[in-house]
């Protein structure tokens, strides 16, 4: 099933909404950024009464596959940016290699779209993508799609490029597939960024959402895109503006595209025009957090420079401006032919 989505980073260059392509749903919490995962609040989960079976790392909703949805992008004629598995992690251990290969085959045969894949399963992604065995599975999947006689009327040159690219155990780097790892703090950024740097992809990046702490001196080498955002939803944790500013400045210095997605449900009081009577808290630059009582911190106030008052408001009220503007930078787009490479 696919739906148009208003997720900011899926919007096209013309501002039109992108889409989601949920060939699987469900996940297992992998690290602290997953603690308040949004998927169980989404309609498909609420309607089916699917919830995580516990709290913290290792709790799961179970994973379900929807093979009948695999061919959907081949039917969509209008080019779009597509979020692959917005309700799952494509590299989850319960999604077979063969199924991921079918997803890759569809992406190879639909070059008009840009597919964006996010994962916390950095090790499996790095090992699988580019391996001769996986390339062979993609090649088989392409042939399976074409077996009924090309009912989707895929262009001959697209078919030939896909078959040639994945033949004989070679892994073609698809210019229309962007691969990002997600990280919530400095520890996971170091680990997952190293993995995505070693992954064959036309565009490699980081989705740092929710940003849960300061990340200084990030190694952004070999990366093309960084998305940053605060957390939203019940119990959401605040993001200090200095954390977002630091990553923006690091991206600018490194020549990496930067997109600021949202503040989430907590926003610096200084940015609010409305909502100044909303619940307030005091946030230190190191992430320490105190609720305010009658306008004063419930415990001893912080004294360090940069400590701020924040307020809990709706995501819409908080907005997505950082230092007076939106940041909607995208990676330099590669042409449909010039960007194609083959991993050894």
Sine and cosine of phi, psi and omega as CSV:
sin_phi,cos_phi,sin_psi,cos_psi,sin_omega,cos_omega
0.00,0.00,0.65,-0.76,0.05,-1.00
-0.80,-0.60,0.57,-0.82,0.10,-1.00
-0.71,-0.70,0.50,-0.86,0.19,-0.98
-0.89,0.45,0.61,-0.79,-0.06,-1.00
-0.77,-0.63,0.50,-0.86,0.06,-1.00
-0.98,-0.20,0.27,0.96,0.12,-0.99
-0.84,0.54,0.81,-0.58,-0.23,-0.97
-0.85,0.52,-0.65,0.76,-0.11,-0.99
-0.99,0.17,0.01,1.00,0.10,-0.99
-1.00,-0.09,-0.10,0.99,-0.04,-1.00
-0.90,0.45,0.59,-0.81,0.03,-1.00
-0.97,0.23,0.12,-0.99,0.02,-1.00
-0.88,0.47,-0.38,0.92,0.03,-1.00
-1.00,0.01,0.07,1.00,0.01,-1.00
1.00,0.06,-0.07,1.00,-0.02,-1.00
-0.95,0.32,0.57,-0.82,0.01,-1.00
-0.88,0.48,0.50,-0.86,0.11,-0.99
-1.00,0.04,-0.38,-0.93,-0.05,-1.00
-0.64,-0.76,0.29,-0.96,0.19,-0.98
-0.94,-0.34,0.47,-0.88,0.00,-1.00
-0.73,-0.68,1.00,-0.09,-0.14,-0.99
-0.98,-0.17,0.99,0.11,0.04,-1.00
-0.99,0.14,-0.08,1.00,0.09,-1.00
-0.44,-0.90,0.39,-0.92,0.17,-0.98
-0.55,-0.83,0.37,-0.93,-0.06,-1.00
0.98,-0.20,0.45,-0.89,-0.07,-1.00
-0.35,-0.94,0.06,-1.00,0.09,-1.00
-0.81,-0.59,0.72,-0.69,-0.03,-1.00
-0.90,0.43,0.78,-0.63,-0.14,-0.99
-0.96,-0.28,-0.55,0.83,-0.02,-1.00
-0.38,-0.93,-0.01,-1.00,-0.17,-0.99
-0.89,0.46,-0.39,0.92,0.07,-1.00
-0.91,0.41,-0.29,0.96,-0.01,-1.00
-1.00,0.02,-0.08,1.00,-0.16,-0.99
-0.82,0.58,-0.62,0.78,-0.06,-1.00
-0.92,-0.40,0.60,0.80,-0.07,-1.00
-0.75,0.67,0.69,-0.72,-0.09,-1.00
-0.98,0.20,-0.25,0.97,-0.24,-0.97
-0.90,0.43,-0.57,0.82,-0.05,-1.00
-0.95,0.30,-0.17,0.99,0.08,-1.00
-1.00,-0.02,-0.07,1.00,-0.03,-1.00
-0.99,0.13,0.48,-0.88,-0.10,-1.00
-0.78,0.63,-0.70,0.71,-0.03,-1.00
-0.86,0.51,-0.53,0.85,0.00,-1.00
-0.99,0.15,-0.68,0.73,0.01,-1.00
-0.88,0.47,-0.69,0.73,-0.04,-1.00
-0.91,0.41,-0.54,0.84,-0.01,-1.00
-1.00,-0.05,0.03,1.00,-0.02,-1.00
0.83,0.55,0.63,0.78,0.05,-1.00
-1.00,-0.08,0.80,-0.60,0.02,-1.00
-0.66,-0.75,0.29,-0.96,0.14,-0.99
-0.89,0.46,0.60,-0.80,-0.09,-1.00
-1.00,0.08,0.16,0.99,0.04,-1.00
-0.06,-1.00,-0.29,-0.96,0.04,-1.00
-0.86,-0.52,0.42,-0.91,0.07,-1.00
0.99,0.15,0.02,-1.00,-0.06,-1.00
-0.85,0.53,0.71,-0.71,0.01,-1.00
0.99,-0.16,-0.34,0.94,0.05,-1.00
-0.95,0.32,0.51,-0.86,-0.16,-0.99
-0.59,-0.81,0.41,-0.91,0.16,-0.99
-0.99,-0.15,-0.13,0.99,-0.23,-0.97
0.99,0.15,0.38,-0.92,-0.03,-1.00
-0.87,-0.49,0.71,-0.70,0.06,-1.00
-0.85,-0.53,0.61,-0.79,0.02,-1.00
-0.96,-0.28,0.53,-0.85,-0.01,-1.00
-0.76,-0.65,0.97,0.25,-0.07,-1.00
-0.87,0.49,-0.41,0.91,0.02,-1.00
-0.92,0.39,-0.22,0.97,0.00,-1.00
-1.00,-0.10,-0.09,1.00,-0.11,-0.99
-0.86,0.51,-0.62,0.79,-0.11,-0.99
-1.00,0.09,-0.02,1.00,-0.12,-0.99
-0.81,0.58,-0.73,0.69,-0.03,-1.00
-0.87,0.48,-0.41,0.91,0.04,-1.00
-0.94,0.34,-0.34,0.94,0.01,-1.00
-1.00,0.01,-0.37,0.93,-0.07,-1.00
-0.99,0.13,0.91,-0.42,-0.10,-1.00
-0.99,0.13,-0.53,0.85,-0.04,-1.00
-0.98,0.19,0.81,-0.58,0.01,-1.00
-0.86,0.51,0.69,-0.73,-0.02,-1.00
-0.59,-0.81,0.36,-0.93,0.28,-0.96
-1.00,0.03,0.79,-0.61,-0.14,-0.99
-0.85,-0.53,0.82,-0.58,0.09,-1.00
-1.00,0.10,0.92,-0.40,-0.03,-1.00
-0.99,0.11,0.85,-0.52,0.04,-1.00
0.87,0.49,0.91,0.41,0.03,-1.00
-0.95,0.31,-0.26,0.97,-0.01,-1.00
-0.90,-0.44,0.36,0.93,-0.03,-1.00
-0.33,-0.94,0.02,-1.00,0.14,-0.99
-0.89,-0.46,0.89,-0.45,-0.09,-1.00
-0.84,0.54,-0.45,0.89,-0.05,-1.00
-0.98,-0.18,0.33,0.95,0.10,-0.99
-0.86,0.51,0.56,-0.83,-0.07,-1.00
-0.88,0.47,-0.39,0.92,-0.03,-1.00
-1.00,0.04,0.06,1.00,0.09,-1.00
-0.97,-0.24,0.91,-0.42,-0.11,-0.99
-0.90,0.44,0.46,-0.89,0.07,-1.00
-0.81,0.59,-0.67,0.74,-0.05,-1.00
-0.89,0.46,-0.56,0.83,0.00,-1.00
-0.95,0.30,-0.67,0.74,0.07,-1.00
-0.88,0.48,-0.61,0.79,0.04,-1.00
-0.89,0.46,-0.59,0.81,0.06,-1.00
-0.90,0.43,-0.63,0.78,0.07,-1.00
-0.88,0.48,-0.71,0.71,-0.02,-1.00
-0.90,0.44,-0.60,0.80,0.01,-1.00
-0.90,0.44,-0.68,0.73,0.03,-1.00
-0.89,0.46,-0.67,0.74,0.00,-1.00
-0.90,0.44,-0.59,0.81,0.04,-1.00
-0.92,0.40,-0.52,0.85,-0.05,-1.00
-1.00,-0.05,0.05,1.00,0.01,-1.00
-0.78,-0.63,0.88,0.47,-0.10,-0.99
-0.93,0.36,-0.19,0.98,0.03,-1.00
-0.94,0.33,-0.40,0.92,0.00,-1.00
-1.00,-0.09,0.39,-0.92,0.18,-0.98
-0.94,-0.35,0.84,-0.54,-0.05,-1.00
-0.97,-0.24,0.76,-0.65,-0.03,-1.00
-0.90,-0.45,0.88,-0.48,-0.06,-1.00
-0.93,-0.38,0.83,-0.56,0.06,-1.00
-0.93,-0.37,0.63,-0.77,0.01,-1.00
-0.50,-0.86,0.50,-0.86,0.24,-0.97
-0.98,-0.22,-0.13,0.99,-0.01,-1.00
-1.00,0.01,0.92,0.40,-0.14,-0.99
-0.89,0.45,-0.60,0.80,-0.07,-1.00
-0.92,0.38,-0.71,0.70,0.00,-1.00
-0.91,0.41,-0.67,0.75,0.03,-1.00
-0.84,0.54,-0.76,0.65,-0.05,-1.00
-0.89,0.45,-0.66,0.75,-0.02,-1.00
-0.94,0.35,-0.66,0.75,-0.11,-0.99
-0.97,0.26,-0.78,0.62,-0.07,-1.00
-0.93,0.37,0.75,-0.66,-0.01,-1.00
1.00,-0.05,-0.20,0.98,-0.01,-1.00
-0.97,0.25,0.60,-0.80,0.02,-1.00
-0.84,0.55,-0.62,0.78,0.00,-1.00
-0.89,0.46,-0.71,0.71,-0.01,-1.00
-0.91,0.41,-0.64,0.77,0.05,-1.00
-0.85,0.53,-0.65,0.76,0.04,-1.00
-0.90,0.43,-0.62,0.79,0.04,-1.00
-0.91,0.42,-0.63,0.78,0.04,-1.00
-0.91,0.42,-0.68,0.74,0.02,-1.00
-0.85,0.52,-0.71,0.71,0.04,-1.00
-0.89,0.46,-0.64,0.76,-0.02,-1.00
-0.92,0.40,-0.61,0.79,0.06,-1.00
-0.88,0.48,-0.72,0.69,0.02,-1.00
-0.89,0.46,-0.58,0.81,0.03,-1.00
-0.91,0.41,-0.64,0.77,0.03,-1.00
-0.89,0.45,-0.60,0.80,-0.06,-1.00
-1.00,0.08,-0.20,0.98,-0.09,-1.00
-0.83,0.55,-0.63,0.78,0.00,-1.00
-0.95,0.33,-0.05,1.00,0.03,-1.00
0.97,-0.26,0.50,0.86,0.08,-1.00
0.84,0.55,0.82,0.57,-0.02,-1.00
-0.91,0.41,-0.34,0.94,0.00,-1.00
-1.00,0.06,0.03,1.00,0.04,-1.00
0.81,0.58,0.76,0.65,0.05,-1.00
-0.95,0.32,0.68,-0.73,-0.06,-1.00
-0.87,0.49,0.60,-0.80,-0.04,-1.00
-0.85,0.52,-0.66,0.75,-0.04,-1.00
-0.93,0.38,-0.52,0.85,0.08,-1.00
-0.92,0.40,-0.69,0.73,0.01,-1.00
-0.89,0.46,-0.73,0.68,-0.04,-1.00
-0.90,0.44,-0.65,0.76,0.01,-1.00
-0.89,0.45,-0.65,0.76,-0.01,-1.00
-0.92,0.39,-0.73,0.68,-0.02,-1.00
-0.90,0.43,-0.70,0.71,0.01,-1.00
-0.90,0.43,-0.61,0.79,-0.07,-1.00
-0.92,0.38,-0.51,0.86,-0.05,-1.00
-0.95,-0.32,0.16,0.99,0.01,-1.00
-0.97,0.25,0.44,-0.90,0.13,-0.99
0.82,0.57,0.57,0.82,0.09,-1.00
0.98,0.21,0.14,0.99,0.06,-1.00
-1.00,0.09,0.55,-0.84,0.01,-1.00
-0.93,-0.37,0.93,-0.38,0.00,-1.00
-0.98,0.19,0.76,-0.65,0.09,-1.00
-0.99,0.17,0.94,-0.35,-0.07,-1.00
-0.98,0.19,0.83,-0.56,-0.03,-1.00
-0.93,0.37,-0.27,0.96,-0.03,-1.00
-0.98,-0.19,0.25,0.97,0.02,-1.00
-0.87,-0.50,0.87,-0.49,0.02,-1.00
-0.96,-0.30,0.77,-0.64,-0.06,-1.00
-0.90,-0.43,0.83,-0.56,0.01,-1.00
-0.81,-0.59,0.59,-0.81,0.20,-0.98
-0.98,-0.20,0.50,-0.87,0.01,-1.00
-0.98,-0.22,0.60,-0.80,-0.01,-1.00
-0.52,-0.85,0.63,-0.78,-0.06,-1.00
-0.95,-0.32,-0.22,0.98,-0.04,-1.00
-0.42,-0.91,0.00,-1.00,-0.09,-1.00
-0.90,0.44,-0.62,0.79,-0.01,-1.00
-0.86,0.50,-0.79,0.62,-0.05,-1.00
-0.96,0.29,-0.47,0.89,0.08,-1.00
-0.89,0.46,-0.72,0.70,0.00,-1.00
-0.85,0.52,-0.73,0.69,-0.08,-1.00
-0.93,0.36,-0.77,0.64,-0.12,-0.99
-0.98,0.21,-0.54,0.84,0.04,-1.00
-0.90,0.43,-0.63,0.78,0.05,-1.00
-0.87,0.50,-0.62,0.78,-0.01,-1.00
-0.93,0.36,-0.71,0.71,-0.05,-1.00
-0.93,0.36,-0.49,0.87,0.07,-1.00
-0.89,0.46,-0.49,0.87,-0.03,-1.00
-1.00,-0.05,0.13,0.99,-0.05,-1.00
-0.98,-0.18,0.76,-0.65,0.02,-1.00
-0.94,0.34,0.93,-0.37,-0.01,-1.00
-0.40,-0.92,0.50,-0.86,0.02,-1.00
-0.94,0.34,-0.62,0.78,0.05,-1.00
-0.77,-0.63,0.78,-0.62,0.04,-1.00
-0.86,-0.51,0.61,-0.79,-0.02,-1.00
-0.33,-0.94,-0.10,-0.99,0.00,-1.00
-0.80,-0.60,0.69,-0.72,0.22,-0.98
-0.94,-0.33,0.96,-0.29,-0.05,-1.00
-0.97,-0.23,0.98,0.18,-0.06,-1.00
-0.46,-0.89,0.86,-0.52,0.00,1.00
-0.98,0.21,0.63,-0.78,0.10,-0.99
-0.99,0.15,0.90,-0.43,-0.15,-0.99
-0.94,-0.34,0.08,1.00,0.01,-1.00
-0.08,-1.00,0.16,-0.99,-0.01,-1.00
-0.93,0.36,0.61,-0.80,0.06,-1.00
-0.78,-0.63,0.98,-0.20,-0.02,-1.00
-0.98,-0.22,0.50,-0.87,0.08,-1.00
0.80,0.61,0.71,0.71,0.04,-1.00
-0.93,0.37,0.66,-0.75,0.08,-1.00
-0.99,0.10,0.97,-0.24,-0.03,-1.00
-0.98,-0.20,0.17,0.99,0.00,-1.00
-0.88,0.47,0.62,-0.78,0.03,-1.00
0.97,0.24,0.10,0.99,0.00,-1.00
-0.94,-0.33,0.46,-0.89,-0.06,-1.00
-0.92,-0.40,-0.33,0.94,-0.17,-0.99
-0.44,-0.90,0.64,-0.76,0.12,-0.99
-0.74,-0.67,0.81,-0.58,0.09,-1.00
-0.95,-0.30,0.73,-0.68,0.01,-1.00
-0.79,-0.61,0.65,-0.76,0.05,-1.00
-0.33,-0.94,0.39,-0.92,0.09,-1.00
-1.00,0.00,0.13,-0.99,-0.09,-1.00
-1.00,-0.03,0.58,-0.82,0.08,-1.00
-0.78,-0.63,0.26,-0.97,0.01,-1.00
0.96,-0.26,0.12,-0.99,-0.02,-1.00
-0.83,0.55,0.75,-0.66,0.04,-1.00
0.97,0.25,0.19,0.98,-0.11,-0.99
-0.85,0.52,0.54,-0.84,-0.03,-1.00
-0.99,-0.16,0.61,-0.80,-0.12,-0.99
-0.98,0.18,0.38,-0.93,0.07,-1.00
-0.89,-0.46,0.79,-0.61,0.04,-1.00
-0.97,0.23,0.68,-0.74,-0.01,-1.00
-0.87,0.49,-0.49,0.87,0.01,-1.00
-0.91,0.42,-0.50,0.87,0.04,-1.00
-0.91,0.41,-0.70,0.71,0.00,-1.00
-0.93,0.38,-0.66,0.75,0.01,-1.00
-0.88,0.48,-0.67,0.74,-0.02,-1.00
-0.87,0.50,-0.71,0.70,0.00,-1.00
-0.92,0.40,-0.63,0.78,0.07,-1.00
-0.86,0.51,-0.73,0.68,-0.03,-1.00
-0.91,0.41,-0.61,0.79,0.04,-1.00
-0.91,0.42,-0.63,0.78,0.04,-1.00
-0.90,0.43,-0.69,0.72,0.00,-1.00
-0.88,0.47,-0.66,0.75,0.00,-1.00
-0.92,0.40,-0.53,0.85,-0.05,-1.00
-1.00,-0.03,-0.08,1.00,-0.04,-1.00
0.95,0.30,0.52,0.85,-0.01,-1.00
-0.96,-0.27,0.73,-0.69,0.02,-1.00
-0.88,0.48,0.65,-0.76,-0.07,-1.00
-0.80,-0.60,0.76,-0.65,0.06,-1.00
-0.80,-0.60,0.84,-0.54,0.07,-1.00
-0.99,-0.11,0.93,-0.37,-0.15,-0.99
-0.99,0.16,-0.72,0.70,-0.08,-1.00
-0.12,-0.99,0.34,-0.94,0.19,-0.98
-0.99,0.17,-0.49,0.87,-0.14,-0.99
1.00,0.01,-0.59,-0.81,-0.05,-1.00
-1.00,-0.09,-0.08,1.00,0.05,-1.00
-0.88,-0.47,0.72,-0.69,-0.05,-1.00
-0.65,-0.76,0.56,-0.83,0.07,-1.00
-0.85,0.53,0.71,-0.71,-0.04,-1.00
-0.84,0.55,-0.55,0.84,-0.05,-1.00
-0.90,0.44,-0.33,0.94,-0.02,-1.00
-1.00,-0.02,-0.15,0.99,-0.11,-0.99
-1.00,0.09,0.74,-0.68,0.21,-0.98
-1.00,-0.08,-0.69,0.72,0.09,-1.00
-0.91,-0.42,0.28,-0.96,0.08,-1.00
1.00,0.03,0.27,0.96,-0.04,-1.00
-0.96,0.28,-0.09,1.00,0.10,-0.99
-0.99,-0.17,0.11,0.99,0.00,-1.00
-0.94,0.35,0.33,-0.95,0.04,-1.00
-0.80,0.61,0.69,-0.72,-0.10,-0.99
-0.88,-0.47,0.34,-0.94,0.07,-1.00
-0.49,-0.87,0.17,-0.99,0.01,-1.00
-0.90,-0.44,0.80,-0.60,-0.08,-1.00
-0.86,-0.51,0.83,-0.56,0.06,-1.00
-1.00,0.03,0.36,-0.93,-0.04,-1.00
-0.91,0.42,-0.36,0.93,0.04,-1.00
-1.00,0.02,0.05,1.00,0.06,-1.00
0.99,-0.16,-0.12,0.99,0.06,-1.00
-0.90,0.44,0.59,-0.81,-0.29,-0.96
-0.65,-0.76,0.80,-0.60,0.02,-1.00
-0.76,-0.65,0.75,-0.67,0.14,-0.99
-0.93,0.37,0.51,-0.86,0.07,-1.00
-0.99,-0.12,0.63,-0.78,0.09,-1.00
-0.85,-0.53,0.86,-0.50,-0.05,-1.00
0.80,0.59,0.64,0.77,0.08,-1.00
0.99,0.14,0.04,1.00,-0.01,-1.00
-0.80,-0.60,0.51,-0.86,0.02,-1.00
-0.84,0.54,0.64,-0.77,-0.01,-1.00
-0.92,0.40,-0.42,0.91,0.08,-1.00
-0.85,-0.53,-0.03,-1.00,-0.05,-1.00
-0.81,0.59,0.72,-0.69,-0.05,-1.00
-0.93,0.38,0.42,-0.91,0.09,-1.00
-0.98,0.19,0.42,-0.91,-0.05,-1.00
-0.86,-0.51,-0.15,0.99,-0.09,-1.00
-0.94,0.34,0.53,-0.85,0.07,-1.00
-0.88,0.48,0.64,-0.77,0.03,-1.00
0.99,-0.11,-0.18,0.98,0.07,-1.00
-0.94,0.35,0.65,-0.76,-0.16,-0.99
-0.69,-0.73,0.29,-0.96,0.18,-0.98
-1.00,-0.06,0.72,-0.69,0.03,-1.00
-0.82,-0.57,0.37,-0.93,0.00,-1.00
-0.75,-0.66,0.55,-0.83,0.01,-1.00
-1.00,0.00,0.88,-0.47,-0.03,-1.00
-0.70,-0.72,0.00,-1.00,0.08,-1.00
-0.94,0.35,0.42,-0.91,0.03,-1.00
-0.85,0.53,-0.62,0.79,0.01,-1.00
-0.91,0.42,-0.69,0.72,0.02,-1.00
-0.90,0.44,-0.64,0.77,0.00,-1.00
-0.89,0.45,-0.60,0.80,0.04,-1.00
0.96,0.27,-0.29,-0.96,-0.06,-1.00
-0.58,-0.81,0.48,0.88,0.09,-1.00
-1.00,0.00,0.66,-0.75,0.09,-1.00
-0.84,-0.54,0.88,-0.47,-0.05,-1.00
0.82,0.57,0.72,0.70,0.17,-0.99
1.00,0.09,0.12,0.99,0.00,-1.00
-0.43,-0.90,0.30,-0.95,0.14,-0.99
-1.00,0.05,0.46,-0.89,0.03,-1.00
-0.85,-0.53,0.97,-0.25,-0.07,-1.00
-0.80,-0.59,0.83,0.56,0.02,-1.00
-1.00,0.08,0.59,-0.80,0.02,-1.00
-0.83,-0.56,0.38,-0.92,0.04,-1.00
-0.88,0.48,0.43,-0.90,0.09,-1.00
-0.88,0.47,0.84,-0.55,-0.06,-1.00
-0.97,0.25,0.62,-0.78,0.04,-1.00
-0.99,-0.14,0.52,-0.86,0.03,-1.00
-0.94,0.33,0.29,-0.96,-0.09,-1.00
-0.92,0.40,-0.30,0.95,-0.03,-1.00
-0.90,-0.45,-0.66,0.75,-0.12,-0.99
-0.90,0.43,-0.46,0.89,-0.07,-1.00
-1.00,0.07,-0.10,0.99,-0.09,-1.00
-0.96,0.27,0.78,-0.62,0.07,-1.00
-0.72,-0.70,0.16,-0.99,0.02,-1.00
-0.81,-0.59,0.81,-0.59,0.03,-1.00
-0.97,0.24,0.65,-0.76,0.01,-1.00
-0.92,0.39,0.00,0.00,0.00,0.00
